[in-house]
Amino acid sequence: MHDYIELSLRTLFLYIVILIIFRMMGKREVGELSVLDLVVFIMIGEMAVVSIDRLDQPIMSTLLPMMILLITQITFAYFSLKSLKFRNLVEGSPTVIISKGKINENAMRSQRYNFDDLLAQLRSQNIINIGDVEYAILETSGELSVIEKSKVKKSAKTGPFPLILDGELQEDNLTYINQTPEWLMQELDKKGYTNIKHISFCSYTDGQLFIDEKNSPEH
C-alpha cells in the first residue's frame, strides 16, 4: 500500500514539475517545435518515466538533470534571440523547396526530403497537383508552407520574404526577388533608415517593404 501511495505522489509531483518546466521554456505549438525543443521534451519525458518506474531511486536524481536541461534550453533560447547565426546553427533555417514553380532538387537532397514527403505534405493542404504550387518552404519544424499560383498576383511579386532578421541581411531572399543589397539600402534610406543593425525585421511582400525597428533598451 505504501508503494502505491509513493507512486501516486511521485507521479503527481513530476507532472507538476514538467508543467512548470514547459511553461518556463515558452509557448509553442507542437507543430512548431524545433529539433532542440523536441530533444529536450523527449529527454525530460523519459526521465520522468524512469523515475516513476524506479521508486528506489531518489527523486532528486531526476530533478537535477531536468533542471540542467531547463537551464541549457533557456540559455540556448537567449543566444538564439541575440544571434541569427547561432539560431541557424542550433535550429536550422527554412529551405525553399519550390521557387517560382521550379522544384529545387538540390535543396531536397540536402534535407533528405523526397518527393513522397513533398506530395504527402501537399495533399495534407488539399493540393493535388504539384504544378499549382508557386512557392513551397520547408520550415525548421518540418512543416511545409505553401503559396499556390492561383493566389499569386500577376502584376506583383509574392512573399513575404524576410530581407533583414535581427539586423542581419538575408541575401538569399534578396536573390529570390531579383534584387541586391544596394537596392535594399537605397529603399531603406528613402524611408529614413541608415543602419540595418537597428532593424529587427524587414520583409518584402507584393512589392512593399514592411520594416520594424528594434526596441530601445530599457533603463
C-alpha positions as CSV (number, residue, x, y, z in Angstrom):
1,M,0.0,0.0,0.0
2,H,2.8,2.4,0.9
3,D,4.4,1.8,-2.6
4,Y,1.1,2.8,-4.3
5,I,0.9,6.0,-2.3
6,E,4.5,6.9,-3.1
7,L,4.0,6.0,-6.8
8,S,0.9,8.3,-6.9
9,L,2.6,11.2,-5.1
10,R,5.7,10.9,-7.3
11,T,3.7,10.9,-10.5
12,L,1.7,13.9,-9.4
13,F,4.8,15.7,-8.3
14,L,6.7,15.1,-11.6
15,Y,3.6,16.0,-13.6
16,I,3.6,19.5,-11.9
17,V,7.4,19.8,-12.3
18,I,7.2,19.1,-16.0
19,L,4.3,21.5,-16.5
20,I,6.4,24.2,-14.8
21,I,9.4,23.4,-16.9
22,F,7.5,23.5,-20.1
23,R,5.9,26.8,-19.2
24,M,9.3,28.3,-18.4
25,M,10.6,27.1,-21.8
26,G,7.9,29.3,-23.5
27,K,4.8,28.7,-25.5
28,R,5.0,26.9,-28.8
29,E,2.5,24.8,-30.7
30,V,3.5,21.1,-31.1
31,G,3.9,21.6,-34.9
32,E,6.3,24.4,-34.3
33,L,8.8,22.7,-32.0
34,S,12.4,22.9,-33.1
35,V,14.7,20.0,-33.0
36,L,16.2,21.3,-29.8
37,D,12.7,21.6,-28.2
38,L,11.8,18.1,-29.3
39,V,15.1,16.6,-27.9
40,V,14.5,18.3,-24.5
41,F,10.9,17.3,-24.3
42,I,11.7,13.6,-25.1
43,M,14.6,13.5,-22.6
44,I,12.5,15.1,-19.8
45,G,9.6,12.7,-20.5
46,E,11.9,9.7,-20.5
47,M,13.5,10.8,-17.2
48,A,10.0,11.2,-15.6
49,V,9.0,7.7,-16.8
50,V,12.2,6.1,-15.4
51,S,11.8,8.0,-12.0
52,I,8.2,6.8,-11.7
53,D,9.1,3.2,-12.6
54,R,12.0,3.1,-10.1
55,L,10.8,4.0,-6.7
56,D,14.1,3.0,-5.1
57,Q,15.8,5.9,-7.0
58,P,15.9,9.3,-5.2
59,I,13.7,11.8,-6.9
60,M,16.5,14.4,-6.8
61,S,18.5,12.2,-9.2
62,T,15.7,13.0,-11.7
63,L,15.1,16.6,-10.8
64,L,18.8,17.6,-11.2
65,P,19.1,16.5,-14.8
66,M,15.7,18.2,-15.6
67,M,17.0,21.4,-14.1
68,I,20.2,21.2,-16.1
69,L,18.2,20.7,-19.3
70,L,15.9,23.6,-18.4
71,I,18.9,25.9,-17.9
72,T,20.5,24.7,-21.1
73,Q,17.3,25.3,-23.1
74,I,16.8,28.8,-21.7
75,T,20.4,29.7,-22.3
76,F,20.2,28.4,-25.9
77,A,17.0,30.3,-26.4
78,Y,18.6,33.5,-25.1
79,F,21.5,33.2,-27.5
80,S,19.1,32.3,-30.3
81,L,17.3,35.6,-29.7
82,K,20.5,37.5,-29.8
83,S,22.3,35.8,-32.7
84,L,20.8,34.7,-36.0
85,K,23.9,32.7,-36.8
86,F,23.5,30.8,-33.5
87,R,19.8,30.2,-34.1
88,N,20.5,28.8,-37.6
89,L,23.3,26.6,-36.2
90,V,21.0,25.2,-33.5
91,E,17.6,25.1,-35.1
92,G,18.5,25.3,-38.8
93,S,16.9,27.7,-41.3
94,P,13.9,27.3,-43.7
95,T,14.6,25.7,-47.0
96,V,12.9,26.7,-50.3
97,I,11.8,23.5,-51.9
98,I,9.8,25.1,-54.8
99,S,10.6,28.6,-56.1
100,K,8.5,30.2,-58.8
101,G,7.1,26.9,-59.7
102,K,10.5,25.2,-60.0
103,I,11.4,22.3,-57.7
104,N,14.9,22.7,-56.1
105,E,16.1,19.1,-56.0
106,N,19.4,20.0,-54.5
107,A,17.6,21.6,-51.5
108,M,15.5,18.4,-51.2
109,R,18.6,16.2,-51.1
110,S,20.3,18.4,-48.6
111,Q,17.3,18.0,-46.3
112,R,16.9,14.2,-47.1
113,Y,13.5,15.2,-48.2
114,N,12.0,13.1,-51.1
115,F,9.0,13.5,-53.5
116,D,6.8,11.2,-51.4
117,D,7.3,13.6,-48.4
118,L,6.6,16.6,-50.7
119,L,3.4,15.1,-52.2
120,A,2.2,13.9,-48.8
121,Q,2.5,17.4,-47.3
122,L,0.9,19.0,-50.3
123,R,-2.1,16.6,-50.0
124,S,-2.4,17.5,-46.4
125,Q,-3.1,21.0,-47.5
126,N,-5.6,19.8,-50.2
127,I,-3.2,20.4,-53.1
128,I,-3.2,17.5,-55.5
129,N,-1.3,19.0,-58.4
130,I,2.3,20.0,-57.7
131,G,2.1,22.3,-60.7
132,D,-0.3,24.5,-58.8
133,V,2.5,25.5,-56.3
134,E,4.4,28.7,-56.8
135,Y,6.4,28.5,-53.6
136,A,6.9,25.8,-51.0
137,I,9.2,26.4,-48.0
138,L,10.2,23.6,-45.6
139,E,10.2,25.2,-42.1
140,T,12.6,24.3,-39.4
141,S,9.7,22.4,-37.6
142,G,9.4,20.2,-40.7
143,E,6.1,21.9,-41.7
144,L,5.7,22.8,-45.4
145,S,4.5,26.3,-46.1
146,V,2.8,26.6,-49.5
147,I,1.8,29.6,-51.7
148,E,-0.4,28.5,-54.6
149,K,-0.1,30.0,-58.1
150,S,-3.8,30.9,-58.0
151,K,-3.1,33.2,-55.0
152,V,-0.2,35.0,-56.6
153,K,-1.0,38.4,-58.1
154,K,0.1,38.5,-61.8
155,S,1.3,42.1,-61.5
156,A,3.2,41.8,-58.3
157,K,5.9,39.8,-56.6
158,T,4.9,37.5,-53.8
159,G,6.1,37.0,-50.3
160,P,6.7,37.5,-47.5
161,F,10.4,37.3,-48.0
162,P,12.4,38.3,-44.9
163,L,15.2,40.6,-46.0
164,I,16.5,41.5,-42.6
165,L,16.4,39.5,-39.4
166,D,17.8,40.8,-36.2
167,G,19.9,43.3,-38.1
168,E,21.3,40.7,-40.4
169,L,20.9,40.9,-44.2
170,Q,19.2,37.8,-45.8
171,E,21.0,37.8,-49.2
172,D,19.4,34.5,-50.3
173,N,15.9,36.1,-50.1
174,L,17.2,39.2,-52.0
175,T,18.2,36.8,-54.8
176,Y,14.8,35.3,-54.9
177,I,13.2,38.7,-55.6
178,N,15.9,39.6,-58.1
179,Q,17.3,42.5,-56.0
180,T,20.6,43.4,-54.5
181,P,21.8,44.7,-51.1
182,E,22.4,48.1,-52.7
183,W,18.8,48.2,-53.8
184,L,17.6,47.4,-50.3
185,M,19.8,50.0,-48.7
186,Q,18.5,52.7,-51.1
187,E,14.9,51.7,-50.3
188,L,15.6,51.8,-46.6
189,D,17.4,55.2,-47.0
190,K,14.3,56.6,-48.6
191,K,12.3,55.6,-45.5
192,G,14.9,57.2,-43.2
193,Y,16.7,54.0,-42.1
194,T,20.5,54.2,-42.5
195,N,21.7,51.3,-40.4
196,I,20.3,47.8,-40.8
197,K,21.6,46.9,-37.3
198,H,18.8,49.0,-35.9
199,I,16.1,46.9,-37.8
200,S,14.7,43.8,-36.1
201,F,12.7,42.7,-39.1
202,C,12.2,43.7,-42.7
203,S,10.2,41.8,-45.2
204,Y,9.1,42.1,-48.8
205,T,5.6,41.3,-49.9
206,D,3.8,42.2,-53.1
207,G,6.3,44.9,-53.9
208,Q,6.1,46.5,-50.5
209,L,8.6,46.6,-47.6
210,F,7.5,46.1,-44.0
211,I,10.0,47.4,-41.5
212,D,10.1,47.0,-37.7
213,E,12.8,48.8,-35.7
214,K,14.5,47.2,-32.7
215,N,13.1,48.4,-29.4
216,S,15.2,50.8,-27.4
217,P,16.9,49.2,-24.4
218,E,15.0,49.7,-21.2
219,H,16.8,51.6,-18.4
